[in-house]
């Protein structure tokens, strides 16, 4: 019995660093970082990470910790720029970034219907999402972001249920060069090829993915 208790105590001790990291991540998300400039993430992204769509603050659910951490470090070094996020990111320590992004990765994610490029597009937004426009070397969004834009690994973020305002803002940022943190300027090329109406159409497609009635 004494050995069992000893093993249990040792097991708990082994988990303590992970528990502490999770607690730190929640604290940074809900209360902010150690430095006063590191505002609480809930301010813009909400308690459950769903964002504030009307204001263009993104939904962070379904994002990998690696992707989110990269974005924060990109705000720090200037390869991505935003007037609100720049000072917040620069005020976070490496440990705070790692812990808060791991916490955000744990958020519940809303399920969406799996719509692949095999589906039949019905309008401009679904056409760009599912087929792209290869006459301009614009690949379909789902080629990189996965069926319905659910995201793929640490490189391609979730677009499903994302705010259309946010998606348009990011496309414009790639277009004008205030965001240039993608590999080989892939998104920069795509954004510069799209018209503003096309940006709005494809953004609305992913923002309303649960309402899509695409013929298969």
N, CA and C atoms as a LAMMPS dump frame, in Angstrom:
ITEM: TIMESTEP
0
ITEM: NUMBER OF ATOMS
648
ITEM: BOX BOUNDS ff ff ff
-5.0000000000000000e+02 5.0000000000000000e+02
-5.0000000000000000e+02 5.0000000000000000e+02
-5.0000000000000000e+02 5.0000000000000000e+02
ITEM: ATOMS id mol type element x y z
1 1 1 N 0.831 -1.205 0
2 1 2 C 0 0 0
3 1 3 C 0.867 1.257 0
4 2 1 N 1.971 1.219 0.804
5 2 2 C 2.861 2.361 0.871
6 2 3 C 3.498 2.625 -0.48
7 3 1 N 3.846 1.538 -1.221
8 3 2 C 4.449 1.705 -2.539
9 3 3 C 3.46 2.316 -3.527
10 4 1 N 2.191 1.895 -3.433
11 4 2 C 1.165 2.444 -4.322
12 4 3 C 0.992 3.936 -4.081
13 5 1 N 0.954 4.322 -2.786
14 5 2 C 0.807 5.735 -2.456
15 5 3 C 2.001 6.535 -2.948
16 6 1 N 3.196 5.94 -2.783
17 6 2 C 4.406 6.619 -3.233
18 6 3 C 4.392 6.811 -4.748
19 7 1 N 3.935 5.782 -5.481
20 7 2 C 3.87 5.871 -6.938
21 7 3 C 2.876 6.932 -7.365
22 8 1 N 1.733 6.978 -6.646
23 8 2 C 0.729 7.977 -6.971
24 8 3 C 1.24 9.385 -6.76
25 9 1 N 1.991 9.595 -5.681
26 9 2 C 2.544 10.909 -5.405
27 9 3 C 3.562 11.313 -6.465
28 10 1 N 4.399 10.358 -6.863
29 10 2 C 5.388 10.642 -7.892
30 10 3 C 4.722 10.966 -9.224
31 11 1 N 3.632 10.243 -9.534
32 11 2 C 2.911 10.505 -10.775
33 11 3 C 2.343 11.921 -10.773
34 12 1 N 1.789 12.328 -9.628
35 12 2 C 1.222 13.662 -9.514
36 12 3 C 2.303 14.724 -9.673
37 13 1 N 3.468 14.454 -9.056
38 13 2 C 4.569 15.402 -9.186
39 13 3 C 4.997 15.559 -10.641
40 14 1 N 4.94 14.454 -11.387
41 14 2 C 5.316 14.508 -12.793
42 14 3 C 4.359 15.332 -13.616
43 15 1 N 3.096 15.428 -13.164
44 15 2 C 2.089 16.193 -13.897
45 15 3 C 2.079 17.67 -13.525
46 16 1 N 2.69 18.005 -12.402
47 16 2 C 2.612 19.373 -11.914
48 16 3 C 3.095 20.417 -12.917
49 17 1 N 4.209 20.197 -13.655
50 17 2 C 4.63 21.205 -14.633
51 17 3 C 3.583 21.46 -15.708
52 18 1 N 2.887 20.395 -16.127
53 18 2 C 1.87 20.55 -17.17
54 18 3 C 0.647 21.275 -16.621
55 19 1 N 0.27 20.934 -15.368
56 19 2 C -0.86 21.606 -14.738
57 19 3 C -0.546 23.084 -14.574
58 20 1 N 0.69 23.383 -14.115
59 20 2 C 1.094 24.764 -13.926
60 20 3 C 1.081 25.548 -15.224
61 21 1 N 1.503 24.911 -16.306
62 21 2 C 1.531 25.57 -17.612
63 21 3 C 0.125 25.902 -18.076
64 22 1 N -0.806 24.953 -17.866
65 22 2 C -2.197 25.176 -18.254
66 22 3 C -2.805 26.312 -17.444
67 23 1 N -2.496 26.343 -16.132
68 23 2 C -3.007 27.412 -15.276
69 23 3 C -2.475 28.769 -15.718
70 24 1 N -1.198 28.807 -16.086
71 24 2 C -0.607 30.064 -16.546
72 24 3 C -1.276 30.526 -17.844
73 25 1 N -1.538 29.582 -18.736
74 25 2 C -2.194 29.928 -19.99
75 25 3 C -3.571 30.504 -19.774
76 26 1 N -4.332 29.906 -18.886
77 26 2 C -5.67 30.425 -18.582
78 26 3 C -5.577 31.809 -17.949
79 27 1 N -4.592 32.004 -17.07
80 27 2 C -4.422 33.296 -16.413
81 27 3 C -4.081 34.386 -17.424
82 28 1 N -3.181 34.089 -18.357
83 28 2 C -2.818 35.074 -19.384
84 28 3 C -4.034 35.392 -20.245
85 29 1 N -4.792 34.366 -20.606
86 29 2 C -5.95 34.558 -21.479
87 29 3 C -7.031 35.403 -20.797
88 30 1 N -7.283 35.13 -19.524
89 30 2 C -8.404 35.782 -18.841
90 30 3 C -8.026 37.05 -18.091
91 31 1 N -6.729 37.169 -17.694
92 31 2 C -6.326 38.317 -16.878
93 31 3 C -5.21 39.151 -17.494
94 32 1 N -4.521 38.586 -18.488
95 32 2 C -3.416 39.298 -19.108
96 32 3 C -2.072 38.789 -18.618
97 33 1 N -1.01 39.247 -19.262
98 33 2 C 0.331 38.822 -18.909
99 33 3 C 0.906 39.605 -17.752
100 34 1 N 2.162 39.316 -17.448
101 34 2 C 2.82 39.981 -16.321
102 34 3 C 2.978 41.474 -16.571
103 35 1 N 3.298 41.856 -17.804
104 35 2 C 3.43 43.263 -18.136
105 35 3 C 2.046 43.859 -18.419
106 36 1 N 1.799 45.088 -17.995
107 36 2 C 0.463 45.689 -18.156
108 36 3 C 0.011 45.833 -19.606
109 37 1 N 0.969 45.928 -20.545
110 37 2 C 0.591 46.063 -21.959
111 37 3 C -0.002 44.774 -22.523
112 38 1 N 0.267 43.64 -21.857
113 38 2 C -0.25 42.353 -22.315
114 38 3 C -1.673 42.172 -21.811
115 39 1 N -2.611 42.764 -22.522
116 39 2 C -4.013 42.732 -22.112
117 39 3 C -4.583 41.324 -22.167
118 40 1 N -5.626 41.091 -21.396
119 40 2 C -6.305 39.795 -21.403
120 40 3 C -6.886 39.508 -22.781
121 41 1 N -6.7 38.282 -23.24
122 41 2 C -7.181 37.889 -24.571
123 41 3 C -8.703 37.944 -24.667
124 42 1 N -9.376 37.725 -23.512
125 42 2 C -10.846 37.748 -23.506
126 42 3 C -11.399 39.083 -23.977
127 43 1 N -10.623 40.142 -23.834
128 43 2 C -11.08 41.478 -24.211
129 43 3 C -11.584 41.512 -25.655
130 44 1 N -10.844 40.855 -26.546
131 44 2 C -11.204 40.87 -27.966
132 44 3 C -11.695 39.512 -28.48
133 45 1 N -11.185 38.437 -27.898
134 45 2 C -11.499 37.109 -28.427
135 45 3 C -12.601 36.383 -27.662
136 46 1 N -13.079 36.973 -26.565
137 46 2 C -14.178 36.383 -25.819
138 46 3 C -13.76 35.232 -24.938
139 47 1 N -14.62 34.882 -23.986
140 47 2 C -14.303 33.855 -23
141 47 3 C -14.068 32.495 -23.625
142 48 1 N -14.761 32.189 -24.722
143 48 2 C -14.636 30.891 -25.376
144 48 3 C -13.828 30.947 -26.66
145 49 1 N -13.188 32.075 -26.922
146 49 2 C -12.337 32.194 -28.108
147 49 3 C -13.069 32.433 -29.402
148 50 1 N -14.348 32.8 -29.338
149 50 2 C -15.157 32.948 -30.548
150 50 3 C -14.985 34.302 -31.232
151 51 1 N -14.292 35.217 -30.584
152 51 2 C -14.025 36.515 -31.193
153 51 3 C -15.223 37.451 -31.152
154 52 1 N -15.047 38.615 -31.771
155 52 2 C -16.12 39.604 -31.913
156 52 3 C -16.269 39.881 -33.4
157 53 1 N -17.15 39.139 -34.083
158 53 2 C -17.247 39.211 -35.544
159 53 3 C -17.446 40.612 -36.091
160 54 1 N -18.336 41.392 -35.499
161 54 2 C -18.635 42.723 -36.038
162 54 3 C -17.417 43.633 -36.006
163 55 1 N -16.559 43.426 -35.005
164 55 2 C -15.366 44.258 -34.868
165 55 3 C -14.181 43.691 -35.638
166 56 1 N -14.337 42.492 -36.183
167 56 2 C -13.251 41.88 -36.938
168 56 3 C -12.218 41.178 -36.077
169 57 1 N -12.552 40.911 -34.802
170 57 2 C -11.632 40.178 -33.935
171 57 3 C -11.868 38.682 -34.137
172 58 1 N -10.831 37.922 -34.446
173 58 2 C -11.037 36.557 -34.942
174 58 3 C -11.447 35.514 -33.907
175 59 1 N -12.106 34.515 -34.427
176 59 2 C -12.407 33.278 -33.717
177 59 3 C -11.11 32.463 -33.685
178 60 1 N -10.607 32.117 -32.495
179 60 2 C -9.348 31.374 -32.407
180 60 3 C -9.567 29.894 -32.112
181 61 1 N -10.821 29.455 -31.998
182 61 2 C -11.069 28.037 -31.775
183 61 3 C -10.659 27.246 -33.017
184 62 1 N -10.139 26.061 -32.796
185 62 2 C -9.725 25.225 -33.912
186 62 3 C -8.344 25.551 -34.438
187 63 1 N -7.674 26.526 -33.84
188 63 2 C -6.321 26.884 -34.254
189 63 3 C -5.308 26.084 -33.433
190 64 1 N -4.246 25.623 -34.073
191 64 2 C -3.218 24.892 -33.344
192 64 3 C -2.382 25.859 -32.521
193 65 1 N -1.836 25.362 -31.415
194 65 2 C -0.982 26.189 -30.562
195 65 3 C 0.229 26.674 -31.342
196 66 1 N 0.771 25.813 -32.207
197 66 2 C 1.956 26.194 -32.989
198 66 3 C 1.638 27.361 -33.92
199 67 1 N 0.472 27.3 -34.573
200 67 2 C 0.078 28.391 -35.475
201 67 3 C -0.095 29.692 -34.699
202 68 1 N -0.825 29.621 -33.576
203 68 2 C -1.087 30.824 -32.794
204 68 3 C 0.204 31.423 -32.237
205 69 1 N 1.105 30.56 -31.767
206 69 2 C 2.379 31.045 -31.226
207 69 3 C 3.191 31.742 -32.316
208 70 1 N 3.175 31.18 -33.516
209 70 2 C 3.907 31.801 -34.626
210 70 3 C 3.35 33.188 -34.92
211 71 1 N 2.022 33.323 -34.895
212 71 2 C 1.423 34.624 -35.187
213 71 3 C 1.836 35.664 -34.147
214 72 1 N 1.843 35.279 -32.882
215 72 2 C 2.239 36.214 -31.837
216 72 3 C 3.698 36.638 -32.004
217 73 1 N 4.544 35.689 -32.356
218 73 2 C 5.966 36.027 -32.554
219 73 3 C 6.159 36.846 -33.828
220 74 1 N 5.284 36.635 -34.802
221 74 2 C 5.353 37.454 -36.013
222 74 3 C 4.922 38.888 -35.731
223 75 1 N 3.955 39.061 -34.818
224 75 2 C 3.604 40.422 -34.393
225 75 3 C 4.788 41.065 -33.676
226 76 1 N 5.534 40.262 -32.942
227 76 2 C 6.693 40.787 -32.221
228 76 3 C 7.772 41.29 -33.167
229 77 1 N 8.024 40.52 -34.237
230 77 2 C 9.146 40.897 -35.104
231 77 3 C 8.736 41.723 -36.328
232 78 1 N 7.434 41.986 -36.459
233 78 2 C 6.983 42.892 -37.51
234 78 3 C 6.628 42.256 -38.84
235 79 1 N 6.737 40.921 -38.966
236 79 2 C 6.335 40.296 -40.225
237 79 3 C 4.811 40.246 -40.35
238 80 1 N 4.142 40.533 -39.251
239 80 2 C 2.707 40.742 -39.275
240 80 3 C 2.434 41.942 -38.393
241 81 1 N 1.5 42.792 -38.778
242 81 2 C 1.291 44.025 -38.034
243 81 3 C -0.188 44.308 -37.796
244 82 1 N -0.499 44.737 -36.574
245 82 2 C -1.856 45.15 -36.223
246 82 3 C -1.736 46.123 -35.052
247 83 1 N -2.43 47.268 -35.093
248 83 2 C -2.244 48.281 -34.052
249 83 3 C -2.564 47.819 -32.633
250 84 1 N -3.469 46.85 -32.493
251 84 2 C -3.807 46.343 -31.165
252 84 3 C -2.884 45.194 -30.765
253 85 1 N -2.645 44.266 -31.693
254 85 2 C -1.878 43.08 -31.358
255 85 3 C -0.379 43.343 -31.22
256 86 1 N 0.17 44.307 -31.926
257 86 2 C 1.615 44.559 -31.87
258 86 3 C 2.107 44.787 -30.438
259 87 1 N 1.557 45.753 -29.688
260 87 2 C 2.064 45.989 -28.327
261 87 3 C 1.758 44.845 -27.361
262 88 1 N 0.626 44.162 -27.57
263 88 2 C 0.294 43.03 -26.701
264 88 3 C 1.314 41.915 -26.88
265 89 1 N 1.593 41.56 -28.122
266 89 2 C 2.53 40.469 -28.395
267 89 3 C 3.92 40.794 -27.871
268 90 1 N 4.359 42.035 -28.051
269 90 2 C 5.703 42.414 -27.614
270 90 3 C 5.836 42.416 -26.103
271 91 1 N 4.7 42.495 -25.396
272 91 2 C 4.732 42.491 -23.937
273 91 3 C 4.705 41.082 -23.352
274 92 1 N 4.471 40.076 -24.193
275 92 2 C 4.401 38.695 -23.715
276 92 3 C 5.778 38.041 -23.721
277 93 1 N 6.057 37.242 -22.701
278 93 2 C 7.29 36.458 -22.673
279 93 3 C 7.095 35.2 -23.517
280 94 1 N 8.189 34.534 -23.853
281 94 2 C 8.092 33.287 -24.621
282 94 3 C 7.254 32.26 -23.884
283 95 1 N 7.433 32.163 -22.57
284 95 2 C 6.672 31.182 -21.798
285 95 3 C 5.194 31.527 -21.781
286 96 1 N 4.874 32.808 -21.685
287 96 2 C 3.465 33.225 -21.715
288 96 3 C 2.842 32.906 -23.07
289 97 1 N 3.582 33.126 -24.146
290 97 2 C 3.073 32.795 -25.48
291 97 3 C 2.791 31.309 -25.594
292 98 1 N 3.73 30.491 -25.153
293 98 2 C 3.547 29.038 -25.265
294 98 3 C 2.367 28.556 -24.424
295 99 1 N 2.239 29.069 -23.221
296 99 2 C 1.172 28.591 -22.334
297 99 3 C -0.203 29.071 -22.785
298 100 1 N -0.313 30.342 -23.227
299 100 2 C -1.637 30.851 -23.606
300 100 3 C -2.113 30.238 -24.919
301 101 1 N -1.19 29.952 -25.83
302 101 2 C -1.614 29.34 -27.098
303 101 3 C -2.021 27.88 -26.888
304 102 1 N -1.36 27.195 -25.964
305 102 2 C -1.789 25.838 -25.624
306 102 3 C -3.173 25.861 -24.991
307 103 1 N -3.433 26.88 -24.175
308 103 2 C -4.76 27.021 -23.575
309 103 3 C -5.813 27.263 -24.65
310 104 1 N -5.526 28.137 -25.606
311 104 2 C -6.483 28.423 -26.669
312 104 3 C -6.745 27.192 -27.536
313 105 1 N -5.734 26.368 -27.734
314 105 2 C -5.912 25.154 -28.527
315 105 3 C -6.925 24.21 -27.886
316 106 1 N -7.119 24.332 -26.578
317 106 2 C -8.026 23.432 -25.86
318 106 3 C -9.496 23.821 -25.983
319 107 1 N -9.803 24.965 -26.601
320 107 2 C -11.193 25.397 -26.722
321 107 3 C -12.003 24.41 -27.57
322 108 1 N -13.282 24.278 -27.22
323 108 2 C -14.187 23.453 -28.016
324 108 3 C -14.354 24.065 -29.405
325 109 1 N -14.457 23.191 -30.394
326 109 2 C -14.581 23.64 -31.782
327 109 3 C -15.935 23.214 -32.338
328 110 1 N -16.617 24.134 -32.987
329 110 2 C -17.914 23.836 -33.574
330 110 3 C -17.752 22.944 -34.799
331 111 1 N -18.543 21.9 -34.869
332 111 2 C -18.489 21.001 -36.025
333 111 3 C -19.149 21.678 -37.231
334 112 1 N -18.593 21.406 -38.399
335 112 2 C -19.155 21.94 -39.64
336 112 3 C -19.283 20.808 -40.645
337 113 1 N -20.184 20.935 -41.635
338 113 2 C -20.287 19.901 -42.673
339 113 3 C -19.017 19.843 -43.497
340 114 1 N -18.58 18.643 -43.845
341 114 2 C -17.369 18.49 -44.644
342 114 3 C -17.691 18.691 -46.127
343 115 1 N -17.291 19.815 -46.663
344 115 2 C -17.514 20.138 -48.07
345 115 3 C -16.156 20.161 -48.762
346 116 1 N -15.939 19.24 -49.668
347 116 2 C -14.656 19.139 -50.357
348 116 3 C -14.741 19.783 -51.734
349 117 1 N -13.628 19.796 -52.457
350 117 2 C -13.612 20.388 -53.795
351 117 3 C -14.417 19.554 -54.786
352 118 1 N -14.887 18.369 -54.371
353 118 2 C -15.733 17.559 -55.245
354 118 3 C -17.152 18.109 -55.321
355 119 1 N -17.498 19.004 -54.379
356 119 2 C -18.832 19.612 -54.389
357 119 3 C -18.953 20.584 -55.566
358 120 1 N -20.19 20.862 -55.958
359 120 2 C -20.45 21.753 -57.089
360 120 3 C -20.631 23.193 -56.608
361 121 1 N -19.777 24.119 -57.022
362 121 2 C -19.945 25.525 -56.609
363 121 3 C -21.244 26.112 -57.148
364 122 1 N -21.826 27.009 -56.38
365 122 2 C -23.092 27.617 -56.793
366 122 3 C -23.013 29.133 -56.929
367 123 1 N -21.928 29.736 -56.467
368 123 2 C -21.778 31.186 -56.571
369 123 3 C -20.299 31.534 -56.554
370 124 1 N -20.008 32.823 -56.616
371 124 2 C -18.619 33.261 -56.715
372 124 3 C -17.78 32.837 -55.509
373 125 1 N -18.352 32.971 -54.304
374 125 2 C -17.615 32.612 -53.107
375 125 3 C -17.277 31.138 -53.046
376 126 1 N -18.266 30.276 -53.325
377 126 2 C -18.011 28.832 -53.286
378 126 3 C -17.095 28.413 -54.429
379 127 1 N -17.164 29.111 -55.55
380 127 2 C -16.282 28.77 -56.669
381 127 3 C -14.819 29.015 -56.296
382 128 1 N -14.534 30.17 -55.705
383 128 2 C -13.169 30.455 -55.29
384 128 3 C -12.712 29.495 -54.189
385 129 1 N -13.619 29.18 -53.266
386 129 2 C -13.268 28.281 -52.164
387 129 3 C -12.993 26.861 -52.638
388 130 1 N -13.784 26.392 -53.626
389 130 2 C -13.715 24.988 -54.045
390 130 3 C -12.951 24.742 -55.338
391 131 1 N -12.813 25.772 -56.166
392 131 2 C -12.149 25.603 -57.462
393 131 3 C -10.987 26.581 -57.676
394 132 1 N -11.053 27.733 -57.017
395 132 2 C -10.045 28.748 -57.265
396 132 3 C -10.216 29.364 -58.635
397 133 1 N -9.166 29.973 -59.142
398 133 2 C -9.165 30.509 -60.502
399 133 3 C -7.76 30.317 -61.058
400 134 1 N -7.562 29.178 -61.683
401 134 2 C -6.229 28.82 -62.144
402 134 3 C -5.763 29.652 -63.334
403 135 1 N -6.698 30.398 -63.959
404 135 2 C -6.258 31.309 -65.027
405 135 3 C -5.397 32.434 -64.461
406 136 1 N -5.532 32.662 -63.126
407 136 2 C -4.718 33.668 -62.434
408 136 3 C -3.778 33.001 -61.429
409 137 1 N -3.643 31.684 -61.529
410 137 2 C -2.827 30.913 -60.588
411 137 3 C -3.299 31.094 -59.14
412 138 1 N -4.618 31.128 -58.969
413 138 2 C -5.221 31.218 -57.646
414 138 3 C -5.794 29.839 -57.299
415 139 1 N -5.164 29.111 -56.389
416 139 2 C -5.673 27.786 -56.029
417 139 3 C -6.937 27.881 -55.189
418 140 1 N -7.702 26.807 -55.17
419 140 2 C -8.89 26.765 -54.323
420 140 3 C -8.467 26.789 -52.846
421 141 1 N -9.232 27.468 -52.013
422 141 2 C -8.887 27.62 -50.591
423 141 3 C -8.775 26.275 -49.883
424 142 1 N -9.66 25.328 -50.242
425 142 2 C -9.681 24.042 -49.537
426 142 3 C -8.455 23.193 -49.843
427 143 1 N -7.698 23.549 -50.883
428 143 2 C -6.489 22.792 -51.198
429 143 3 C -5.486 22.883 -50.056
430 144 1 N -5.439 24.038 -49.405
431 144 2 C -4.504 24.23 -48.294
432 144 3 C -5.194 24.205 -46.934
433 145 1 N -6.394 24.771 -46.867
434 145 2 C -7.076 24.92 -45.58
435 145 3 C -7.989 23.747 -45.241
436 146 1 N -8.065 22.755 -46.117
437 146 2 C -8.836 21.558 -45.832
438 146 3 C -10.307 21.682 -46.168
439 147 1 N -11.033 20.546 -46.187
440 147 2 C -12.47 20.559 -46.472
441 147 3 C -13.206 21.536 -45.564
442 148 1 N -14.039 22.352 -46.156
443 148 2 C -14.811 23.364 -45.425
444 148 3 C -13.923 24.391 -44.735
445 149 1 N -12.616 24.369 -45.003
446 149 2 C -11.712 25.329 -44.373
447 149 3 C -11.511 25.073 -42.897
448 150 1 N -11.451 23.788 -42.496
449 150 2 C -11.307 23.458 -41.07
450 150 3 C -9.871 23.603 -40.577
451 151 1 N -8.942 23.898 -41.496
452 151 2 C -7.554 24.076 -41.096
453 151 3 C -6.742 22.808 -41.249
454 152 1 N -5.449 22.973 -41.51
455 152 2 C -4.547 21.84 -41.664
456 152 3 C -3.255 22.129 -40.911
457 153 1 N -3.045 21.403 -39.814
458 153 2 C -1.8 21.492 -39.067
459 153 3 C -1.494 22.89 -38.565
460 154 1 N -0.198 23.187 -38.471
461 154 2 C 0.242 24.456 -37.904
462 154 3 C 0.45 25.547 -38.943
463 155 1 N 0.296 25.189 -40.221
464 155 2 C 0.589 26.165 -41.276
465 155 3 C -0.648 26.823 -41.871
466 156 1 N -1.774 26.088 -41.901
467 156 2 C -2.972 26.594 -42.579
468 156 3 C -4.123 26.689 -41.575
469 157 1 N -4.485 27.9 -41.173
470 157 2 C -5.473 28.087 -40.106
471 157 3 C -6.897 27.771 -40.539
472 158 1 N -7.739 27.593 -39.545
473 158 2 C -9.157 27.347 -39.765
474 158 3 C -9.825 28.607 -40.311
475 159 1 N -10.605 28.436 -41.368
476 159 2 C -11.408 29.521 -41.934
477 159 3 C -12.894 29.334 -41.622
478 160 1 N -13.291 28.098 -41.368
479 160 2 C -14.7 27.795 -41.101
480 160 3 C -15.183 28.561 -39.878
481 161 1 N -16.352 29.215 -40.012
482 161 2 C -16.958 29.99 -38.923
483 161 3 C -16.142 31.21 -38.536
484 162 1 N -15.175 31.562 -39.353
485 162 2 C -14.405 32.77 -39.072
486 162 3 C -15.205 33.992 -39.513
487 163 1 N -15.007 35.092 -38.855
488 163 2 C -15.684 36.335 -39.224
489 163 3 C -15.322 36.747 -40.641
490 164 1 N -16.329 37.09 -41.448
491 164 2 C -16.056 37.535 -42.811
492 164 3 C -15.271 38.847 -42.794
493 165 1 N -15.536 39.697 -41.802
494 165 2 C -14.796 40.953 -41.678
495 165 3 C -13.318 40.662 -41.456
496 166 1 N -13.034 39.704 -40.594
497 166 2 C -11.643 39.352 -40.304
498 166 3 C -10.944 38.787 -41.539
499 167 1 N -11.607 37.875 -42.249
500 167 2 C -10.988 37.272 -43.431
501 167 3 C -10.672 38.338 -44.474
502 168 1 N -11.611 39.235 -44.719
503 168 2 C -11.374 40.314 -45.688
504 168 3 C -10.219 41.195 -45.228
505 169 1 N -10.193 41.514 -43.943
506 169 2 C -9.111 42.358 -43.422
507 169 3 C -7.739 41.704 -43.624
508 170 1 N -7.681 40.385 -43.437
509 170 2 C -6.397 39.701 -43.613
510 170 3 C -5.99 39.655 -45.087
511 171 1 N -6.948 39.422 -45.959
512 171 2 C -6.635 39.425 -47.392
513 171 3 C -6.115 40.795 -47.824
514 172 1 N -6.723 41.847 -47.302
515 172 2 C -6.263 43.191 -47.632
516 172 3 C -4.87 43.457 -47.045
517 173 1 N -4.614 42.894 -45.849
518 173 2 C -3.292 43.068 -45.236
519 173 3 C -2.214 42.383 -46.07
520 174 1 N -2.519 41.189 -46.598
521 174 2 C -1.565 40.521 -47.492
522 174 3 C -1.421 41.311 -48.795
523 175 1 N -2.515 41.872 -49.24
524 175 2 C -2.498 42.621 -50.486
525 175 3 C -1.629 43.875 -50.379
526 176 1 N -1.733 44.581 -49.249
527 176 2 C -0.983 45.834 -49.114
528 176 3 C 0.368 45.658 -48.427
529 177 1 N 0.674 44.422 -48.002
530 177 2 C 2 44.15 -47.464
531 177 3 C 2.172 44.328 -45.973
532 178 1 N 1.104 44.721 -45.244
533 178 2 C 1.239 44.832 -43.791
534 178 3 C 1.261 43.461 -43.127
535 179 1 N 0.89 42.442 -43.865
536 179 2 C 1.079 41.069 -43.417
537 179 3 C 1.861 40.332 -44.497
538 180 1 N 2.982 39.755 -44.121
539 180 2 C 3.802 39.021 -45.095
540 180 3 C 4.522 37.878 -44.396
541 181 1 N 3.746 37.116 -43.619
542 181 2 C 4.352 36.051 -42.821
543 181 3 C 3.951 34.653 -43.302
544 182 1 N 3.647 34.533 -44.578
545 182 2 C 3.328 33.23 -45.137
546 182 3 C 4.496 32.751 -46
547 183 1 N 4.583 31.441 -46.163
548 183 2 C 5.7 30.872 -46.901
549 183 3 C 5.604 31.188 -48.392
550 184 1 N 6.716 31.65 -48.949
551 184 2 C 6.835 31.908 -50.392
552 184 3 C 5.808 32.908 -50.917
553 185 1 N 5.267 33.75 -50.031
554 185 2 C 4.318 34.792 -50.439
555 185 3 C 3.082 34.214 -51.125
556 186 1 N 2.686 33.008 -50.725
557 186 2 C 1.522 32.374 -51.344
558 186 3 C 0.267 33.213 -51.152
559 187 1 N -0.011 33.601 -49.906
560 187 2 C -1.225 34.374 -49.654
561 187 3 C -1.119 35.785 -50.226
562 188 1 N 0.086 36.332 -50.265
563 188 2 C 0.257 37.641 -50.882
564 188 3 C -0.113 37.603 -52.349
565 189 1 N 0.338 36.57 -53.057
566 189 2 C 0.005 36.411 -54.475
567 189 3 C -1.502 36.269 -54.661
568 190 1 N -2.122 35.424 -53.831
569 190 2 C -3.564 35.198 -53.964
570 190 3 C -4.335 36.489 -53.703
571 191 1 N -3.982 37.187 -52.628
572 191 2 C -4.701 38.413 -52.272
573 191 3 C -4.571 39.478 -53.343
574 192 1 N -3.384 39.607 -53.918
575 192 2 C -3.185 40.635 -54.955
576 192 3 C -3.944 40.308 -56.235
577 193 1 N -4.312 39.034 -56.405
578 193 2 C -5.049 38.631 -57.608
579 193 3 C -6.556 38.826 -57.461
580 194 1 N -7.035 38.98 -56.233
581 194 2 C -8.476 39.057 -55.986
582 194 3 C -8.986 40.489 -55.978
583 195 1 N -10.209 40.666 -56.449
584 195 2 C -10.881 41.954 -56.32
585 195 3 C -11.503 42.04 -54.929
586 196 1 N -11.904 43.222 -54.539
587 196 2 C -12.533 43.377 -53.226
588 196 3 C -13.836 42.594 -53.151
589 197 1 N -14.609 42.565 -54.233
590 197 2 C -15.864 41.807 -54.244
591 197 3 C -15.59 40.312 -54.096
592 198 1 N -14.516 39.823 -54.722
593 198 2 C -14.168 38.406 -54.591
594 198 3 C -13.741 38.085 -53.162
595 199 1 N -13.006 38.974 -52.553
596 199 2 C -12.611 38.781 -51.155
597 199 3 C -13.845 38.656 -50.265
598 200 1 N -14.783 39.558 -50.458
599 200 2 C -16.001 39.541 -49.637
600 200 3 C -16.805 38.278 -49.876
601 201 1 N -16.862 37.816 -51.125
602 201 2 C -17.651 36.628 -51.461
603 201 3 C -17.078 35.368 -50.82
604 202 1 N -15.771 35.18 -50.931
605 202 2 C -15.161 33.971 -50.375
606 202 3 C -15.141 34.031 -48.848
607 203 1 N -14.983 35.229 -48.292
608 203 2 C -15.015 35.38 -46.841
609 203 3 C -16.393 35.029 -46.295
610 204 1 N -17.43 35.484 -46.973
611 204 2 C -18.798 35.18 -46.546
612 204 3 C -19.083 33.692 -46.66
613 205 1 N -18.502 33.038 -47.655
614 205 2 C -18.685 31.596 -47.812
615 205 3 C -18.213 30.849 -46.565
616 206 1 N -17.022 31.157 -46.103
617 206 2 C -16.49 30.454 -44.929
618 206 3 C -17.167 30.898 -43.633
619 207 1 N -17.572 32.152 -43.562
620 207 2 C -18.253 32.643 -42.367
621 207 3 C -19.609 31.977 -42.176
622 208 1 N -20.222 31.545 -43.279
623 208 2 C -21.56 30.935 -43.226
624 208 3 C -21.514 29.478 -43.682
625 209 1 N -20.421 28.799 -43.406
626 209 2 C -20.221 27.444 -43.922
627 209 3 C -21.339 26.499 -43.49
628 210 1 N -21.91 26.708 -42.305
629 210 2 C -22.997 25.836 -41.849
630 210 3 C -24.29 26.059 -42.616
631 211 1 N -24.386 27.176 -43.325
632 211 2 C -25.596 27.476 -44.084
633 211 3 C -25.473 27.111 -45.559
634 212 1 N -24.298 26.633 -45.965
635 212 2 C -24.079 26.35 -47.374
636 212 3 C -24.887 25.147 -47.837
637 213 1 N -25.515 25.285 -48.972
638 213 2 C -26.273 24.197 -49.575
639 213 3 C -25.629 23.889 -50.932
640 214 1 N -24.453 23.313 -50.876
641 214 2 C -23.714 23.035 -52.094
642 214 3 C -24.098 21.673 -52.661
643 215 1 N -24.455 21.617 -53.912
644 215 2 C -24.804 20.356 -54.55
645 215 3 C -23.571 19.466 -54.692
646 216 1 N -23.736 18.191 -54.351
647 216 2 C -22.612 17.252 -54.417
648 216 3 C -22.813 16.25 -55.538
